[in-house]
Amino acid sequence: MNATVNTPTPPPAHAPVPRIALVGDRSPHVKSHVRIPLLLDVLAEREGLVLDAYWIRSGDAAGPGAVEGFDAVWLLPGSPYESEAGALAAIRTAREDGVPFLGTCAGFQHALIEYARDVCGLTRAAHAENDPAADTGDLLIAPLACSLVGHEGAVRVTPGSLAESVLGAELTTERYHCNYGPDSRHLDTLEAHGMRFTGVDEDGQVRIAELPGHPFFLATLFQPELAGDGSRPHPIVRALARAAVARAALTRAAVAPAAG
């Protein structure tokens, strides 16, 4: 069942309230799921960025039109998802329809899988957590040599990228909670088809991906929602909210009846 995350500060009466789909299998045991409602409250109270948020389970996201009509889609951590197909369907809708998209941790991993399969023709591209029996040559997301659960590390960001414009810096320290990451063997293919990898760790391993030409499509292996104590939303979370606000305004303008 979808649950609206209510925020205490209403937007101006004339402004559309952006709707954001939080796609993932909500659990009190997943840290980011607990933190996100707090961040939405802070965005509303302190910055006037009010979002009407709906939690959509991955199984429900597999249904036709599950995330259509939303102003942003955030594919959350918490894998393995109940439905890999649902997670991939949400990404594809956001990617093809120009809906602002953020994928964090497992959301990053599945954003790469969706792009590999649906854009690059790598139909066998697999995630080791979802398909442990997959041939190693098909693994796009593989077990990390060292777990990043609870790890914090530096990420170097590509100048001129969306990530750099959002973060306002070329070097940032970020928090992780994952055991899987991209296998480098297929990344050149994704880049050849238009995906950009715009953030790497100290060892040059990819940690940020984005799609030039899309209004806002950003995926991070780290979890910006876990930054700090939750009292100040991470710049990436704030940027997603602003992108949702902008899309809601454009959508309303497009459907408004002609004056006169």
N, C-alpha and C positions, 0 to 999 in steps of 0.2 A: 504494500500500500504506500502511495506517495504521501509524504508528510511535509507540510509547509513549515519552513523555519521562520517564525514570526520575528519581526524586528520592531523596536519600540518607536522609531522615529519615522513618521510617514513622509513621503516625498511631497513636493508642491502639488496642488490639486491638478495642475495642467500637465504634469510630467507623467509619462508612462512608467509603470513599475516594471523593470526588466525581470524576466523569468529565467532562472538558471536551473539546469538539470544537473543534479549531483548523482552521477552514475556509479554505483557500487553497492555491495551487499553490506548494508549498515550494521555495525557491530560495536558494542561498548568496549570491546577488547582491542579495537584498532585505534591507535592514538590519534591519527588524523581525523577520524570520524567524530571523535569527542571534541577535538579542537575547532573544527570548522564552524559549528553554530556560534561559538564565541567570536570568531573572526567576522562572521556576518553581522553580528550585533555591533562590533566595534566599527566596522565600515559604515554602518548606518548612523550610529550615534556621533562619531567623531568626524566623519568625512562626508556625510550626507549621501553615501552610495548605498541606497536601499535596494535589496534584491529579494525577489519572491522566489525562494528556493524550494525545490522539490527533490526528494530522494527517490531515485529510480533503481530498483534492483536490476542486476545484470540480466536476469532471466526475463524481466519485463521489457528491458531495452531491446530485446530481440524481436519484439512485435512490430508490425508495420506502423510507421509514423510515431514511434515511441518518444523521440526527442524533437520531432518537428514542431515548429512554433516557439521554441525556446530562443532566448537571446544569447545564451552561452551554455556550453557543456563542459563540465569538469569531470574527467574520468579519474576516480579516486584510487588510492592504494587499497590493499586488502585482498590480494590474490592468494590462492587461485580463485578467480571469480566463479560463481555458480554457473555462469554461461559465458564462455569465451566468445561465442557468436554474438551475444548481446553487447558485450564491450566493443567488439569490432564494428558492429552496426552503428553504435553511437558515434564512434570516431568517423566512420565513413560519411554519415549524414552531416556532421559538422564540417568536415573537409570539403565535401561536394557542394554544400549549400552556403558556404561562406560564414558559418556561425562561429563566433569566437570560441576557441577550444583551449583547454589546459589539461594536460595529462601529467600526473605526478607519480613517481615510483612505478607501480604496475601500469599506470596510465601511460607513462613514457614507453614502457616495454611494448605494450599493445599498440600504441601509435605506430611504432616501427613495423610491427607485424602486419597491421592493416595496410600500410603503405607498400610494403614488400609484396603482399599478395595481390592487392587490387590495382596498384599503379605499375609496379615493376614486373609483374608476371611471375613472381617467385611464389607460386601457389602452394608449395610445400614448406614455406618458411614456418618454422615452429618455435614454440616457447618450451623450454625444457621442463618447466614446472607443470605445464598443461599436458605435455606429451613426452614423458620421460623415455619412451621407447623410440622416439624419432631418431633417424639416422643423424649422426653428428654433422654431416655435411649440410643438413637442412636446418640446423639450429641457428636462428638469428638471435634469440635470447637464451643465454647459457648460464650455468652456475658461475658465480664470481670466484676467482682464485682465493680471495679473502672476503669474508662477509663484511658488509657495510652496515649491519645492524648497530645502531647507536653511534655510528662514526660521524665525525665532522671533518671536512677537508676543503682545501682551496679549489676553486673552479676558475679557470682562465677563460674569459669571454671574448669572442671575435668582435673587433671594432666595427661599428656600422651595422651590426645585426640588431634584430628586434630585441634579443636578450640584453644586449648592451644598452639599448635605449631605455629599456624598462628598469634595469638594475642601476644605470647611471655610473657604472664602473666596469673596468676590464678585469678586475679580480675580486672575487667574493668568497666568503666561507659559508658552506652550506651543510645541512644535516641530512643524513641518510637513515634508512631503515629497510634495507633490502639485501637479498642474497643472489639476485640475478641481474645480468647486464648484457649489453649488446656484444655479440661475437663480431669481430672486425672483418671477417671474411666477406660479408655481403654488403658492408656499408658503402663501398664504392658504387655499387649498383644503385642503392637508394639515392646517393648524391647525383649520379648520372641522370636520374629521373626527376631531380628538382629539390629533394630534401637537403637542407643545410644543417650541418652539425656545428653549432656555434658556442659550445662550451666543453672544455676538457679538464680532467683532473691533473694532478701533479705528474702522472705517468702518461699523459696524453690520451687517456681513455675517454670516450664520448660520454658527456653527461647532460647535454642540452641539444634538442633538435627543434627546428622550426621550418615553416613553409613560406618562402617569399611569395608575394602576390596574394596571399590569403589575408583577410582583415586582421586576424589574430589567431595564430596557431602555434602554440608553444608547448613543448614537452620536456620535463626534467626528471632525471633519475633520482635526484634529491627531492626532499619534501619541504617546500617553502612554507607550508602550513604549520610546520613544527618549529619555525624560527622563534627564538625568544620565548616569552611567557604568554604570548597571545594578545598582549595589550596593544601591539602595533603590528598590523598586517604586513606581511612581507611585500616588497614592491611588485612581485609577480602576481600575488593575489589581488592587490589593489589594481593592477593593470587589467586583469581579467574583468573585474567589476566595472571599470571605466569602459572597456570594450563592450560589455553587455549594455550599459547605459546608452552608448552611442548607437548600437544596433537597434535598441528599442525606439529611440528617437527617429531614426531613419525609417524604420518599419511603419511607425505611426504616420510620418509625413507622406509615405508612399501610398497609404490606404485612405488618407484623409480626403473627404469629398472636396471637389473643386469649389472655390469661393465664388459667390455671385448668384 
